[in-house]
């Protein structure tokens, strides 16, 4: 059993789902499309244009947050997961929409491999920050003053543009001693739209290992191996 297959077992008929972005989320969306063809009735809200296009090809019914308001579950990936199940996300560029969808969900299920586990957020040395283009210069200076090393994300020789028409500053960082404080400081910078820090949002992490799927929950009452 894979982590995506385990996540699919948690989905019930009639659920409203948040559909994440990235490799792990894509695997889940593909499996979800197969289950829908077999009769599962769900609707989804995508976190990116790429996911929306994939869902459309798989005939997964899509709705908007304006139409439904709240979601039952969001399934997504992550770039770092610490022992408290706090996350860094955004290497795929959809961090702001992913955070909005997660905040509208009753549960957030994260799918990762063991290489994404860290003892302290920031260990992989990169924290994405989404910034309004007009505020790039100011944001860069302020992020540098916080001890970060911001670098404009590029794609094919041009600045990477998010689905929100913003830029991303990939901030070089050491392990972060106080993620909550850093989040507050970054969000206070004019022009910053959001950060890749997802704090206190995750309910379940499914870790795909060689011998099965390890399940970790925020309350730590249920952990174990599946399949």
C-alpha positions as CSV (number, residue, x, y, z in Angstrom):
1,X,0.0,0.0,0.0
2,X,1.2,3.5,-0.8
3,X,0.6,6.7,1.1
4,X,-1.8,7.9,-1.6
5,X,-3.7,4.7,-1.4
6,X,-3.9,5.0,2.4
7,X,-5.2,8.6,2.1
8,X,-7.8,7.4,-0.3
9,X,-9.1,5.0,2.3
10,X,-9.9,8.0,4.5
11,X,-12.2,9.6,1.9
12,X,-15.9,9.0,2.2
13,X,-18.7,9.4,-0.2
14,X,-20.0,12.9,-0.4
15,X,-16.7,14.5,0.8
16,X,-15.6,18.0,-0.3
17,X,-11.8,17.7,-0.9
18,X,-8.9,20.0,-1.2
19,X,-6.6,18.7,-3.9
20,X,-2.9,19.6,-3.4
21,X,-0.1,20.3,-5.8
22,X,3.1,18.4,-6.4
23,X,4.3,14.9,-7.0
24,X,2.6,13.2,-3.9
25,X,-0.6,15.1,-4.4
26,X,-0.7,14.2,-8.1
27,X,-0.5,10.5,-7.3
28,X,-3.5,10.9,-4.9
29,X,-5.5,12.8,-7.5
30,X,-4.9,10.1,-10.1
31,X,-6.1,7.4,-7.7
32,X,-9.1,9.6,-6.8
33,X,-10.0,9.9,-10.5
34,X,-10.0,6.1,-10.7
35,X,-12.3,5.7,-7.7
36,X,-14.7,8.3,-9.1
37,X,-15.0,6.3,-12.3
38,X,-15.9,3.3,-10.0
39,X,-18.7,5.3,-8.3
40,X,-17.2,7.4,-5.5
41,X,-19.1,10.8,-5.3
42,X,-16.9,13.7,-4.2
43,X,-16.1,17.2,-5.3
44,X,-12.7,18.9,-5.2
45,X,-11.2,22.4,-4.8
46,X,-7.8,22.6,-6.6
47,X,-4.8,24.4,-5.1
48,X,-3.2,25.2,-8.5
49,X,-4.0,25.5,-12.2
50,X,-1.9,22.4,-12.8
51,X,-4.0,20.4,-10.4
52,X,-7.2,21.8,-11.9
53,X,-6.2,20.7,-15.3
54,X,-5.3,17.2,-14.1
55,X,-8.6,16.9,-12.3
56,X,-10.5,18.0,-15.4
57,X,-8.7,15.3,-17.5
58,X,-9.7,12.7,-14.9
59,X,-13.3,14.0,-14.7
60,X,-13.1,14.9,-11.1
61,X,-15.9,17.4,-10.3
62,X,-14.4,20.8,-9.2
63,X,-16.0,23.5,-7.2
64,X,-14.8,26.8,-5.7
65,X,-14.3,27.8,-2.1
66,X,-16.9,30.5,-2.7
67,X,-19.4,27.8,-3.6
68,X,-18.7,25.4,-0.7
69,X,-17.1,27.4,2.1
70,X,-15.7,24.5,4.1
71,X,-13.9,21.3,3.0
72,X,-13.9,17.9,4.8
73,X,-10.3,17.0,3.9
74,X,-7.3,18.3,2.0
75,X,-4.6,15.9,0.8
76,X,-1.3,17.5,-0.1
77,X,2.5,17.0,0.1
78,X,5.2,18.8,2.0
79,X,8.8,19.7,1.7
80,X,9.7,19.5,5.4
81,X,7.8,17.9,8.3
82,X,9.0,18.3,11.9
83,X,8.1,16.2,15.0
84,X,5.2,18.5,15.8
85,X,3.8,17.9,12.2
86,X,4.5,21.5,11.3
87,X,5.5,22.0,7.7
88,X,7.5,23.9,5.1
89,X,5.7,23.9,1.7
90,X,6.0,25.8,-1.5
91,X,8.8,24.2,-3.5
92,X,6.2,23.6,-6.2
93,X,5.1,27.3,-6.1
94,X,1.5,26.9,-4.8
95,X,2.0,27.8,-1.2
96,X,-0.6,30.6,-0.8
97,X,-3.4,28.7,-2.4
98,X,-2.4,25.5,-0.6
99,X,-2.6,27.4,2.8
100,X,-6.0,28.9,2.0
101,X,-7.4,25.6,1.0
102,X,-5.9,23.9,4.1
103,X,-7.3,26.6,6.4
104,X,-10.8,25.8,5.0
105,X,-10.5,22.1,5.7
106,X,-11.5,20.1,8.7
107,X,-8.5,17.9,8.2
108,X,-5.1,18.2,6.4
109,X,-3.5,15.0,5.4
110,X,0.1,15.2,4.2
111,X,1.8,12.6,2.0
112,X,5.7,12.4,2.1
113,X,8.7,10.2,1.9
114,X,11.0,9.8,4.9
115,X,13.5,12.2,3.3
116,X,11.1,15.0,4.1
117,X,11.3,14.4,7.9
118,X,13.4,17.0,9.8
119,X,14.1,17.6,13.5
120,X,13.7,21.4,13.0
121,X,12.1,23.3,10.2
122,X,14.6,24.9,7.9
123,X,17.1,22.1,7.9
124,X,16.8,21.8,4.1
125,X,17.9,25.4,3.9
126,X,15.0,26.9,1.9
127,X,11.8,28.8,2.9
128,X,9.6,30.0,0.0
129,X,7.9,33.4,0.4
130,X,5.4,34.8,-2.1
131,X,5.7,38.5,-2.8
132,X,3.8,41.0,-4.9
133,X,6.1,42.0,-7.7
134,X,5.9,45.8,-6.8
135,X,7.2,45.0,-3.4
136,X,10.1,42.8,-4.4
137,X,12.9,45.3,-3.5
138,X,11.5,46.1,-0.1
139,X,10.7,42.5,0.7
140,X,14.2,41.4,-0.2
141,X,15.9,44.0,2.0
142,X,13.6,43.2,4.9
143,X,14.1,39.4,4.6
144,X,17.8,39.9,4.5
145,X,17.5,41.9,7.7
146,X,15.9,38.9,9.3
147,X,19.0,36.8,8.6
148,X,17.5,35.1,5.5
149,X,19.1,35.0,2.0
150,X,16.3,35.7,-0.5
151,X,16.7,34.7,-4.1
152,X,14.1,35.3,-6.8
153,X,12.8,32.0,-8.2
154,X,13.4,31.7,-11.9
155,X,11.9,29.6,-14.6
156,X,13.3,29.3,-18.2
157,X,15.2,32.5,-17.7
158,X,12.3,34.5,-16.4
159,X,10.9,35.1,-12.9
160,X,8.6,32.3,-11.8
161,X,5.1,33.6,-11.6
162,X,2.5,32.0,-9.3
163,X,-1.1,31.4,-10.2
164,X,-1.7,34.6,-8.2
165,X,0.6,36.5,-10.6
166,X,3.2,37.0,-7.8
167,X,6.8,36.1,-7.5
168,X,8.5,33.8,-5.0
169,X,11.6,34.6,-3.0
170,X,13.4,31.4,-2.0
171,X,15.0,32.3,1.3
172,X,18.1,30.6,2.4
173,X,17.8,29.7,6.0
174,X,19.3,27.7,8.9
175,X,17.2,25.6,11.1
176,X,14.5,27.9,12.5
177,X,14.4,28.2,16.3
178,X,11.1,30.0,16.5
179,X,8.9,29.4,13.4
180,X,5.9,31.3,14.8
181,X,8.0,34.4,15.5
182,X,9.6,34.2,12.1
183,X,6.2,33.8,10.4
184,X,4.9,37.0,12.2
185,X,8.0,39.0,11.2
186,X,7.9,37.9,7.5
187,X,4.1,38.6,7.3
188,X,4.6,42.1,8.7
189,X,6.7,43.0,5.6
190,X,4.6,45.1,3.1
191,X,4.1,43.2,-0.1
192,X,4.5,39.7,1.4
193,X,1.5,37.5,0.5
194,X,2.4,34.4,2.4
195,X,5.2,32.0,3.6
196,X,5.8,28.3,3.2
197,X,5.5,27.8,7.0
198,X,2.4,25.8,7.7
199,X,2.1,25.8,11.5
200,X,-0.5,23.9,13.6
201,X,-2.5,23.0,10.5
202,X,-1.6,19.3,9.9
203,X,-3.8,16.5,11.3
204,X,-2.2,13.4,9.7
205,X,1.1,12.7,8.0
206,X,1.5,9.5,5.9
207,X,5.1,8.5,5.4
208,X,5.8,6.2,2.5
209,X,8.6,3.9,3.5
210,X,10.2,0.7,2.0
211,X,8.1,-1.5,4.3
212,X,4.8,0.3,4.3
213,X,3.1,3.5,5.3
214,X,3.7,5.1,8.8
215,X,0.9,7.2,10.0
216,X,1.5,10.1,12.4
217,X,-1.3,12.2,13.9
218,X,-0.9,15.5,15.7
219,X,-2.4,14.1,19.0
220,X,0.0,11.2,18.8
221,X,-2.7,8.8,19.9
222,X,-2.4,6.7,16.8
223,X,0.8,5.7,15.1
224,X,1.6,2.6,13.2
225,X,2.4,0.7,10.0
226,X,0.0,0.0,7.2
227,X,0.5,-2.5,4.4
